[in-house]
Amino acid sequence: MINKVYVLRKQLKMTQEYLAKQVGVTRQTIISIEQGKYTASLPLALKIAKVFKKNVDDVFILEDND
């Protein structure tokens, strides 16, 4: 799975800390998601998408080989 969390966050000039607080996780979790080391759970993915005012499939993309 790939995601656009980093790109969307930068477009909105949002810090990792701010995003983390908005969705109820640590900054380290946001870092791991952005680096592709951690796949967000569905509830977390929905919260992140809501902060960005996007559909979840606009933020998280399932690759064919996943």
N, CA, C and O atoms as CSV, one atom per row, in Angstrom:
chain,resi,resn,atom,element,x,y,z
A,1,MET,N,N,0.845,-1.175,0.000
A,1,MET,CA,C,0.000,0.000,0.000
A,1,MET,C,C,0.892,1.239,0.000
A,1,MET,O,O,1.873,1.320,0.739
A,2,ILE,N,N,0.537,2.176,-0.824
A,2,ILE,CA,C,1.246,3.450,-0.826
A,2,ILE,C,C,0.285,4.520,-0.312
A,2,ILE,O,O,-0.931,4.332,-0.321
A,3,ASN,N,N,0.840,5.632,0.129
A,3,ASN,CA,C,-0.029,6.680,0.633
A,3,ASN,C,C,0.517,8.041,0.252
A,3,ASN,O,O,1.688,8.190,-0.097
A,4,LYS,N,N,-0.358,9.027,0.328
A,4,LYS,CA,C,-0.015,10.408,-0.017
A,4,LYS,C,C,-0.021,11.304,1.217
A,4,LYS,O,O,-0.181,12.519,1.102
A,5,VAL,N,N,0.152,10.712,2.392
A,5,VAL,CA,C,0.069,11.477,3.629
A,5,VAL,C,C,1.107,12.597,3.639
A,5,VAL,O,O,0.776,13.741,3.949
A,6,TYR,N,N,2.344,12.283,3.308
A,6,TYR,CA,C,3.407,13.290,3.327
A,6,TYR,C,C,3.087,14.444,2.367
A,6,TYR,O,O,3.181,15.614,2.740
A,7,VAL,N,N,2.714,14.109,1.150
A,7,VAL,CA,C,2.435,15.122,0.124
A,7,VAL,C,C,1.261,16.011,0.542
A,7,VAL,O,O,1.338,17.236,0.445
A,8,LEU,N,N,0.193,15.396,1.000
A,8,LEU,CA,C,-0.988,16.171,1.397
A,8,LEU,C,C,-0.688,17.037,2.624
A,8,LEU,O,O,-1.134,18.180,2.714
A,9,ARG,N,N,0.061,16.483,3.548
A,9,ARG,CA,C,0.408,17.239,4.752
A,9,ARG,C,C,1.245,18.457,4.397
A,9,ARG,O,O,1.008,19.545,4.921
A,10,LYS,N,N,2.224,18.285,3.510
A,10,LYS,CA,C,3.072,19.397,3.088
A,10,LYS,C,C,2.276,20.449,2.317
A,10,LYS,O,O,2.509,21.646,2.483
A,11,GLN,N,N,1.342,20.011,1.476
A,11,GLN,CA,C,0.520,20.954,0.719
A,11,GLN,C,C,-0.270,21.868,1.652
A,11,GLN,O,O,-0.497,23.039,1.347
A,12,LEU,N,N,-0.681,21.323,2.782
A,12,LEU,CA,C,-1.460,22.101,3.755
A,12,LEU,C,C,-0.576,22.778,4.800
A,12,LEU,O,O,-1.074,23.402,5.737
A,13,LYS,N,N,0.751,22.647,4.629
A,13,LYS,CA,C,1.704,23.237,5.586
A,13,LYS,C,C,1.400,22.793,7.017
A,13,LYS,O,O,1.410,23.593,7.953
A,14,MET,N,N,1.132,21.501,7.156
A,14,MET,CA,C,0.745,20.904,8.420
A,14,MET,C,C,1.935,20.134,8.997
A,14,MET,O,O,2.629,19.431,8.263
A,15,THR,N,N,2.171,20.259,10.278
A,15,THR,CA,C,3.262,19.502,10.901
A,15,THR,C,C,2.810,18.076,11.203
A,15,THR,O,O,1.616,17.785,11.279
A,16,GLN,N,N,3.786,17.205,11.371
A,16,GLN,CA,C,3.483,15.828,11.776
A,16,GLN,C,C,2.805,15.830,13.135
A,16,GLN,O,O,1.871,15.065,13.372
A,17,GLU,N,N,3.273,16.683,14.016
A,17,GLU,CA,C,2.705,16.779,15.364
A,17,GLU,C,C,1.227,17.185,15.319
A,17,GLU,O,O,0.399,16.614,16.028
A,18,TYR,N,N,0.908,18.171,14.485
A,18,TYR,CA,C,-0.480,18.623,14.368
A,18,TYR,C,C,-1.372,17.500,13.841
A,18,TYR,O,O,-2.438,17.237,14.397
A,19,LEU,N,N,-0.936,16.841,12.776
A,19,LEU,CA,C,-1.718,15.741,12.206
A,19,LEU,C,C,-1.910,14.641,13.238
A,19,LEU,O,O,-3.010,14.109,13.391
A,20,ALA,N,N,-0.845,14.304,13.940
A,20,ALA,CA,C,-0.918,13.255,14.965
A,20,ALA,C,C,-1.972,13.595,16.022
A,20,ALA,O,O,-2.766,12.737,16.407
A,21,LYS,N,N,-1.977,14.837,16.485
A,21,LYS,CA,C,-2.950,15.252,17.494
A,21,LYS,C,C,-4.374,15.203,16.945
A,21,LYS,O,O,-5.303,14.827,17.661
A,22,GLN,N,N,-4.547,15.576,15.695
A,22,GLN,CA,C,-5.880,15.579,15.082
A,22,GLN,C,C,-6.480,14.176,15.001
A,22,GLN,O,O,-7.693,14.004,15.122
A,23,VAL,N,N,-5.621,13.176,14.796
A,23,VAL,CA,C,-6.125,11.804,14.611
A,23,VAL,C,C,-5.893,10.913,15.826
A,23,VAL,O,O,-6.285,9.746,15.819
A,24,GLY,N,N,-5.263,11.448,16.866
A,24,GLY,CA,C,-5.118,10.696,18.111
A,24,GLY,C,C,-4.013,9.665,18.148
A,24,GLY,O,O,-4.151,8.623,18.788
A,25,VAL,N,N,-2.901,9.953,17.457
A,25,VAL,CA,C,-1.739,9.055,17.494
A,25,VAL,C,C,-0.492,9.867,17.815
A,25,VAL,O,O,-0.561,11.085,17.982
A,26,THR,N,N,0.641,9.191,17.901
A,26,THR,CA,C,1.898,9.886,18.151
A,26,THR,C,C,2.506,10.369,16.840
A,26,THR,O,O,2.159,9.897,15.757
A,27,ARG,N,N,3.410,11.311,16.969
A,27,ARG,CA,C,4.151,11.805,15.800
A,27,ARG,C,C,4.919,10.654,15.151
A,27,ARG,O,O,5.037,10.602,13.927
A,28,GLN,N,N,5.438,9.737,15.960
A,28,GLN,CA,C,6.185,8.602,15.436
A,28,GLN,C,C,5.309,7.721,14.533
A,28,GLN,O,O,5.792,7.155,13.552
A,29,THR,N,N,4.037,7.611,14.869
A,29,THR,CA,C,3.117,6.837,14.018
A,29,THR,C,C,2.962,7.508,12.669
A,29,THR,O,O,2.972,6.834,11.639
A,30,ILE,N,N,2.820,8.819,12.656
A,30,ILE,CA,C,2.698,9.559,11.391
A,30,ILE,C,C,3.970,9.384,10.568
A,30,ILE,O,O,3.899,9.167,9.358
A,31,ILE,N,N,5.131,9.476,11.212
A,31,ILE,CA,C,6.404,9.269,10.515
A,31,ILE,C,C,6.423,7.886,9.873
A,31,ILE,O,O,6.786,7.751,8.704
A,32,SER,N,N,6.038,6.859,10.624
A,32,SER,CA,C,6.049,5.486,10.105
A,32,SER,C,C,5.088,5.309,8.938
A,32,SER,O,O,5.399,4.603,7.978
A,33,ILE,N,N,3.925,5.944,9.014
A,33,ILE,CA,C,2.962,5.869,7.908
A,33,ILE,C,C,3.543,6.545,6.673
A,33,ILE,O,O,3.488,5.990,5.575
A,34,GLU,N,N,4.099,7.745,6.847
A,34,GLU,CA,C,4.667,8.476,5.712
A,34,GLU,C,C,5.801,7.709,5.056
A,34,GLU,O,O,5.960,7.764,3.837
A,35,GLN,N,N,6.587,6.997,5.842
A,35,GLN,CA,C,7.725,6.241,5.307
A,35,GLN,C,C,7.326,4.870,4.773
A,35,GLN,O,O,8.164,4.142,4.242
A,36,GLY,N,N,6.056,4.516,4.910
A,36,GLY,CA,C,5.588,3.224,4.429
A,36,GLY,C,C,5.971,2.056,5.318
A,36,GLY,O,O,5.876,0.903,4.899
A,37,LYS,N,N,6.400,2.337,6.539
A,37,LYS,CA,C,6.795,1.279,7.476
A,37,LYS,C,C,5.603,0.745,8.259
A,37,LYS,O,O,5.688,-0.320,8.871
A,38,TYR,N,N,4.506,1.471,8.242
A,38,TYR,CA,C,3.314,1.099,9.000
A,38,TYR,C,C,2.094,1.383,8.141
A,38,TYR,O,O,1.979,2.456,7.550
A,39,THR,N,N,1.192,0.429,8.075
A,39,THR,CA,C,-0.057,0.614,7.350
A,39,THR,C,C,-1.133,1.000,8.352
A,39,THR,O,O,-1.378,0.280,9.320
A,40,ALA,N,N,-1.758,2.109,8.122
A,40,ALA,CA,C,-2.789,2.594,9.028
A,40,ALA,C,C,-3.985,1.644,9.046
A,40,ALA,O,O,-4.359,1.079,8.019
A,41,SER,N,N,-4.573,1.479,10.220
A,41,SER,CA,C,-5.814,0.713,10.333
A,41,SER,C,C,-6.907,1.480,9.592
A,41,SER,O,O,-6.747,2.663,9.289
A,42,LEU,N,N,-7.995,0.813,9.310
A,42,LEU,CA,C,-9.091,1.481,8.607
A,42,LEU,C,C,-9.621,2.680,9.394
A,42,LEU,O,O,-9.802,3.746,8.805
A,43,PRO,N,N,-9.878,2.551,10.706
A,43,PRO,CA,C,-10.344,3.748,11.432
A,43,PRO,C,C,-9.342,4.905,11.381
A,43,PRO,O,O,-9.738,6.061,11.237
A,44,LEU,N,N,-8.053,4.598,11.499
A,44,LEU,CA,C,-7.046,5.653,11.431
A,44,LEU,C,C,-6.972,6.255,10.029
A,44,LEU,O,O,-6.857,7.472,9.880
A,45,ALA,N,N,-7.036,5.419,9.019
A,45,ALA,CA,C,-7.013,5.915,7.634
A,45,ALA,C,C,-8.200,6.845,7.376
A,45,ALA,O,O,-8.056,7.866,6.703
A,46,LEU,N,N,-9.355,6.498,7.905
A,46,LEU,CA,C,-10.539,7.350,7.738
A,46,LEU,C,C,-10.352,8.691,8.440
A,46,LEU,O,O,-10.738,9.730,7.905
A,47,LYS,N,N,-9.763,8.675,9.633
A,47,LYS,CA,C,-9.511,9.922,10.361
A,47,LYS,C,C,-8.531,10.808,9.601
A,47,LYS,O,O,-8.737,12.016,9.490
A,48,ILE,N,N,-7.468,10.207,9.079
A,48,ILE,CA,C,-6.469,10.970,8.332
A,48,ILE,C,C,-7.113,11.589,7.087
A,48,ILE,O,O,-6.915,12.770,6.801
A,49,ALA,N,N,-7.873,10.796,6.361
A,49,ALA,CA,C,-8.540,11.294,5.156
A,49,ALA,C,C,-9.483,12.450,5.500
A,49,ALA,O,O,-9.573,13.425,4.753
A,50,LYS,N,N,-10.178,12.339,6.623
A,50,LYS,CA,C,-11.105,13.393,7.042
A,50,LYS,C,C,-10.366,14.700,7.326
A,50,LYS,O,O,-10.846,15.774,6.962
A,51,VAL,N,N,-9.206,14.617,7.972
A,51,VAL,CA,C,-8.405,15.820,8.239
A,51,VAL,C,C,-8.028,16.502,6.926
A,51,VAL,O,O,-8.042,17.729,6.831
A,52,PHE,N,N,-7.693,15.703,5.920
A,52,PHE,CA,C,-7.310,16.239,4.609
A,52,PHE,C,C,-8.513,16.590,3.733
A,52,PHE,O,O,-8.349,17.146,2.646
A,53,LYS,N,N,-9.719,16.268,4.203
A,53,LYS,CA,C,-10.948,16.493,3.425
A,53,LYS,C,C,-10.893,15.756,2.085
A,53,LYS,O,O,-11.230,16.296,1.031
A,54,LYS,N,N,-10.453,14.504,2.176
A,54,LYS,CA,C,-10.322,13.632,1.002
A,54,LYS,C,C,-11.028,12.314,1.276
A,54,LYS,O,O,-11.325,11.989,2.425
A,55,ASN,N,N,-11.293,11.563,0.226
A,55,ASN,CA,C,-11.746,10.183,0.375
A,55,ASN,C,C,-10.545,9.334,0.761
A,55,ASN,O,O,-9.414,9.632,0.377
A,56,VAL,N,N,-10.793,8.282,1.515
A,56,VAL,CA,C,-9.688,7.449,1.979
A,56,VAL,C,C,-8.884,6.892,0.799
A,56,VAL,O,O,-7.665,6.754,0.901
A,57,ASP,N,N,-9.541,6.575,-0.305
A,57,ASP,CA,C,-8.813,6.025,-1.453
A,57,ASP,C,C,-8.060,7.094,-2.246
A,57,ASP,O,O,-7.336,6.767,-3.187
A,58,ASP,N,N,-8.221,8.358,-1.878
A,58,ASP,CA,C,-7.393,9.422,-2.445
A,58,ASP,C,C,-6.097,9.585,-1.661
A,58,ASP,O,O,-5.133,10.169,-2.156
A,59,VAL,N,N,-6.079,9.069,-0.437
A,59,VAL,CA,C,-4.913,9.182,0.432
A,59,VAL,C,C,-4.120,7.878,0.463
A,59,VAL,O,O,-2.889,7.894,0.452
A,60,PHE,N,N,-4.820,6.763,0.501
A,60,PHE,CA,C,-4.189,5.441,0.585
A,60,PHE,C,C,-4.542,4.644,-0.658
A,60,PHE,O,O,-5.716,4.478,-0.988
A,61,ILE,N,N,-3.511,4.147,-1.352
A,61,ILE,CA,C,-3.705,3.441,-2.624
A,61,ILE,C,C,-3.224,2.016,-2.472
A,61,ILE,O,O,-2.066,1.774,-2.131
A,62,LEU,N,N,-4.122,1.065,-2.726
A,62,LEU,CA,C,-3.780,-0.353,-2.667
A,62,LEU,C,C,-3.128,-0.742,-3.984
A,62,LEU,O,O,-3.731,-0.616,-5.049
A,63,GLU,N,N,-1.896,-1.214,-3.902
A,63,GLU,CA,C,-1.201,-1.663,-5.110
A,63,GLU,C,C,-1.669,-3.058,-5.476
A,63,GLU,O,O,-2.114,-3.815,-4.613
A,64,ASP,N,N,-1.571,-3.398,-6.742
A,64,ASP,CA,C,-2.055,-4.704,-7.223
A,64,ASP,C,C,-1.364,-5.873,-6.538
A,64,ASP,O,O,-1.979,-6.925,-6.365
A,65,ASN,N,N,-0.098,-5.719,-6.141
A,65,ASN,CA,C,0.634,-6.839,-5.552
A,65,ASN,C,C,0.454,-6.935,-4.043
A,65,ASN,O,O,1.097,-7.768,-3.404
A,66,ASP,N,N,-0.415,-6.095,-3.452
A,66,ASP,CA,C,-0.656,-6.166,-1.989
A,66,ASP,C,C,-1.611,-7.263,-1.652
A,66,ASP,O,O,-1.927,-7.468,-0.480
